[in-house]
């Protein structure tokens, strides 16, 4: 059985105009949910994980994307107010062709870091967390699927592996960990490395594997987005670096 997946921080479905500077945050100013939908259609994945989805009283982006793509199963977990657009909740989603059950969301311990912007604006770290579901595959097996998003360590000037973050990282490792023998974890970790094994050692001490990032997953050259798995055999994976969002999607295929 083959399973196709996409991991994507969609940044509220705010994209840049084609031809604009990829490394300038001011380029990302066009709301275009249809672009997200059309890109996904080209790859026809079975399971999608999103970070930085938006939700308000009028529009739940994950729901709109799932309906447009004719996916019957999704969850969207809001973890804080959006820093990208006023009036929006910021969340993460799992969308699936397969039935989903046992949905759980847990907040990570927020270290409450503070940053003063050049304009004098005071930023505190957002709440973040991990979402988990069981996907009931067509062969009858249950695949545990998790997604998470973490604080932007670099912007706040902290090393996630340093002593200052030890309590928060221990909490994060414990909440992301699962003893399921069939697991897919896709996330924006804000950890810039080809490998995430030092960031989440508990998983790798218990037999998990990862897709090594040989190329950046953001236009600024960072390797923030990661795919981790257990009980699956990786067939292929690619970073879709033509995407107009401020993170690139990762498309992967696995065999059970």
N, C-alpha and C positions, 0 to 999 in steps of 0.2 A: 504494500500500500504506500502510495506517494502522498506526502502532505506539502503544500506550498504555502509559504508565509511571507508577510511583509511586516517590518518594524519601521515606524515613522513618527518622529516628533513633527507634527504638522503646523506648529506655531500659530494656532487659531485659524488655520487655513488662510494666512496672510502671506502672499507671495510677492516676488519682485517682478518688475517688468523685464521681459527678455532683453538682454543686451545691457542692462544696468549693472553697476559694480556688485559683484557677488559678496564682497567682504565689507560692504557698507550697510549698517543696519537700517539706514534711512531708505534704502532701496526697497525694503519689505513693507509695502503700504497698500497692496491691492487685496481686498477680500475676495477670494475665489474658491468657494467650496467645490464648484464644478471641475476645477483643475485637479483637485485631490481625487475626485471620483474617476475622471478620465484616465489619470495615471494608473490607478489601481486596476481599472478594467483591462489595461494592456498586459497585466500579469496574472490575472484571474486567481488570486490566492484563496486558500481555504480558511486561513486564520490571519487576522490583522491585529496588530497592537499599535495603539496611538498614545502619544503624550501631547499635552497642551491642546486638548480639545476645548472648545468653548460651549457653554450652555447658558441660556437665559429663558425667560418665560415664553419666548416666541420660537426659539430654535435650539434644539439639541443636535449639535453637529454630528455626533456619532450615530444617532438615530436616523438623521437625514441621509448620511452616507450609506448606512446599512440598507435603508429602504430603496435608495437609488440603485444599489448594486444587487438587490433582491436577496440579501442575506437575512435570514429569519432570526438570528440570535446575536444579541449584543448586551454589553453592560458598559455604563459610563459612570465613573466615580469622580465626583468633584472634591478637590482637596484644598482649594483656597480661591480667593479672588484673583482674576487675571491681571497681570502686569502689562499685558499687550493691548487691552482694550477695556475701557470703562464699562461697567454694567454686565460683565461676563464672569461666570464661574469658570475656573480652570480645572481641567480634569484629565483623566486617562481612560482608555477604552480597550476592550477586547471584542472583536467582531468575528463571527464564525459561521461557516456553512453547517457545522455540526451542532447538535443541541448542546447547550451549556447548563451546568448545574453547579451547586455548592459554591456560589459566588461569595467571596469574602474580600473586604477591603480593610486594611489596617494602616493607621498613621504611623510614620516613623517618629522617633524622638526628634523634636526640633531643637537644634542647639542655640537658636535665637541669636544668630550672628547679626551684627549691625554694620552698615556701610553708609558713609556720607558721600553723596554724588557731588561732582564739581559744581552743580547748580545749588548746592545746599540741601537737596532733597535727602531725607533719611529713609534708607531701605532696611527692612528686617527680613530675615530668611522666611520664605513661604513655608507653610505646611506641605509635606510630601508624604507619599505612602506607597504601598504595594497592593495590587489587585490580583486575585487568584480565582480561577474557575476550573471545572473539569469539563473537557470536551469529550462527548460520547461519540467515538469514531464509528464509521460504517462497518468496521470489522468487530465491533462490540467492545473494544478496549477503551479505557478512559485515559485521556491525555491531560495531565495537569498543565495549565497555561497560566503564566504569571507575567505581569508587566509592572514596572515601577519607574519613578522619576525621582531624582535627588536634587538637593540644593546645588547652585553653581559655585562650587568650592573655589574655583580660580578667581571669580569676581570678588569674593569675600576674603581672599588672601590667605586661605587655610589649606593645609595639606590633609586630605582625607585619611592618610595613613599615619598622621602624626598624633602625638599624645593628646592634643586639644580636642580631637574628634573621636577619641577612643571609645567613649561611652555611646555616642551616637552611632558609630560604625558597628559596635557590638550588637546594638538593638536592631540595626538594619540587617545585619547578617542573619540574626535569629529569625526575623520576620520573613525574609526572602527564602530561607531554607525550606525544603520539603524533602520528605523521605520517599516520595513517589518514584518508582522505577521508570516511569515514562513521563518526561517533563520537558516543556519548552518555556524558556524565560527570555523575553525580549524587552529591552529597556533603553532609555536615555539615562545613563549613569552619571553624566557630567564628569566622568573619569577619563582623562585623555591618555589612552595607551592602546597599543595593539591587542593586549591581553587584559582581561579583567580579573585574572586569578588572584592577584594580590589584594584587590579591592573586596572580593567575596571569597575568602579562603575556605570558609566552611563548606561551600558547595563543592569546591575542587578537592577537598579532603575526602569527599564522599562520592567520588566517581563521576562528577559532571565534566562535560567537555564544552568547548567554545569554538566559535568561528573567529579565527585570528584576523583582526582588521589590518589588511595590507595597504589600505588606502583610507584617506580621511572620510568621515561621515558628516562633516559640515563644510560649508564654503570657506571658512577661515582655517581649514587644514587640521581640525581637531578630530580625534577618534572617540567620540562620546557615546556612540550607540553600539550596543553589544547584543549578541545572541548566544545563549547558553542552553545546553540540552543534555538529556540523559535518556538512554534506551532508544535513541534514533540514530540513523546513519546519514550523515550529511552527503548529499549528492552534489549540490553546487550552491553558490551564494554570490551575489553581486551587489555592490553599492551603486545606486542609480544616481550618478553624479550630475545628470542633466536636469534634475529637479529644480524648481524655482523657489522652493522653501529654504529656510535657513538651517535645516537639517536635511540630509539626504536619506531617502528610504533604503532599507536593506531588504532585498528579495532573496529567499532561500528555498531550497527543496530538500526534503528529508524522506527517507524510507524507513518504515517500521519492519 
